[in-house]
Amino acid sequence: MFVRLLAITLSATFVQAHLAAWHKGMYGLNGVSGSINYNTDDVVHPLYQLPKDQWWFHGYNNVPDFPPADGDFLELPVGKSFTVEIASNRGETSLSFGGQYASAWPDGQTYPDDYNVETCITSPNMHTQNETRAAGTAFAISYTSDIKQVTPENLAVFTVRYHTPWKRLTSYDVPADMPACPAGGCICAWGWVPNGCGQPNMYHLPYRCKVTGATSTKAIGTPKPPVWCEGNPDGCTKGPKQMIYWNQQDGNNIEVDGYDAAGDFKSPAYNDKCGFPDGAQNDIFTGASGGSSSSSSTTKVLIV
Ligand SMILES: *[C@@H]1O[C@H](CO)[C@@H](O)[C@H](O)[C@H]1NC(C)=O
């Protein structure tokens, strides 16, 4: 009963909280207090106008110092998909309380499938008016097991899901040609840059991940920054792309000004406006082939 009251109280308190992709392979799963918090929302807070060491992997509240339990990885099956839970609080996912406070939506509540609020949906805080307008989210991968070795230049977006965040269970497709990770796994990242509906912030979180069923040894090439290319596909960055780093004090890799085709302020996102197709990013394998080997040292960076 105590636990139940706690869950209800906290989720009611955090209506203004934002969203993160939850999985047992994430950093910060238990929160950043040092003890297990089944109601943590330490990872969901947005990143806006911060210095790079504070926004990178949510460093401002030390998320990178709280790795997942040994052996817990986000598993990436080649040519198939994996599922995470997008939610505003761990208490509203299957990772706490046996999932009893989880619903189809990110905040444990129920809404119509065609949920639409012209002035922006704020419960849950999805930064959108409706599903069509949801900006898109992505996962990226770095072929190192050491989170400290990850840089924008070796962290490549490998999958995108248009029209998210939306419902809690969200699946992403893995390219069939993803090579295996080093023995200690890879480091992955989840990213979201909303399109309007509030502060133009971003989300950037770390995970331990590993590719399963890999048969290819094609390496991912060095990712380049995405550029705004709405209505001009030839102008998009081709091949592997970095995540979007925007509206921070430093470390930004994209700049936009003016209005988009819909008449809103341009807001770069994981969608076709920045040259990201929906689903697996199959054009990223531009590195040297044969570079991947599960016997490689755990800190070797295969992206060159
Ligand atoms: C989604 O919201 C936009 C902006 O308010 C609106 O133009 C559009 O018609 C909405 N779409 C749906 C399917 O409700």
The ligand as an ORCA input file, in Angstrom:
! r2SCAN-3c Opt
* xyz 0 1
  C      -2.029     17.909    -35.850
  O      -1.769     19.216    -35.394
  C      -1.552     20.163    -36.435
  C      -1.176     21.482    -35.756
  O      -2.159     21.894    -34.832
  C      -2.793     20.274    -37.294
  O      -2.540     21.168    -38.372
  C      -3.148     18.903    -37.855
  O      -4.359     18.954    -38.567
  C      -3.279     17.881    -36.712
  N      -3.452     16.557    -37.269
  C      -4.329     15.681    -36.790
  C      -4.350     14.358    -37.454
  O      -5.070     15.944    -35.855
*
